[in-house]
Amino acid sequence: MGHGMLQIGEVADRIGLSLRTIRYYEEVGLAVPSARSEGGFRLYTEDDVERLRVIMQMKPLGFSLEEMRELLQVLDDGGPADRLAHYRQAAAERVAGLRDRLATAEAFADRLRT
């Protein structure tokens, strides 16, 4: 087992994703583990784990798989500035939308408490 390589279970524990979700991201080509052990186990580097963390952070913003794929590409390559600006804008708008929804949900929770 190479230095710093993690198996899928350790990755799942560390970042709080299910095995199924991690395998799904591999299937759709978003986060493919860097190596396999002799026994065929997936092995993840720190970079692989970081990539999964980025995907996890994108998830609540409701980006499609295509958008996530492109955004990861842009982040990897420092891709075209206009694409990054587009996603920066989209992320900011979606975060604002989530804040509104959270405020609405909190108001309802308060109503139930009183």
NORPENOR-V109130 format. One record per pair of residues at least 4 apart in sequence whose C-alpha atoms are under 6 Angstrom apart, sorted by the first residue. I is the first residue (numbers start at 1). J is the second residue. D is the distance in whole Angstrom. If there is no record, write none. Layout:
<<I,J,D> <I,J,D>>
This chain:
<<5,43,6> <5,44,5> <5,45,5> <6,10,6> <6,43,5> <6,44,5> <7,42,6> <7,43,5> <12,16,5> <12,17,5> <12,18,6> <25,30,5> <25,31,5> <26,30,6> <26,31,5> <26,32,5> <33,43,6> <33,44,5> <34,44,6> <35,43,5> <36,40,5> <36,41,5> <36,42,5> <36,43,5> <37,41,5> <44,48,6> <61,94,6> <63,67,6> <65,69,6> <67,71,6> <72,76,6> <74,78,5> <74,79,4> <84,88,6> <87,91,6>>
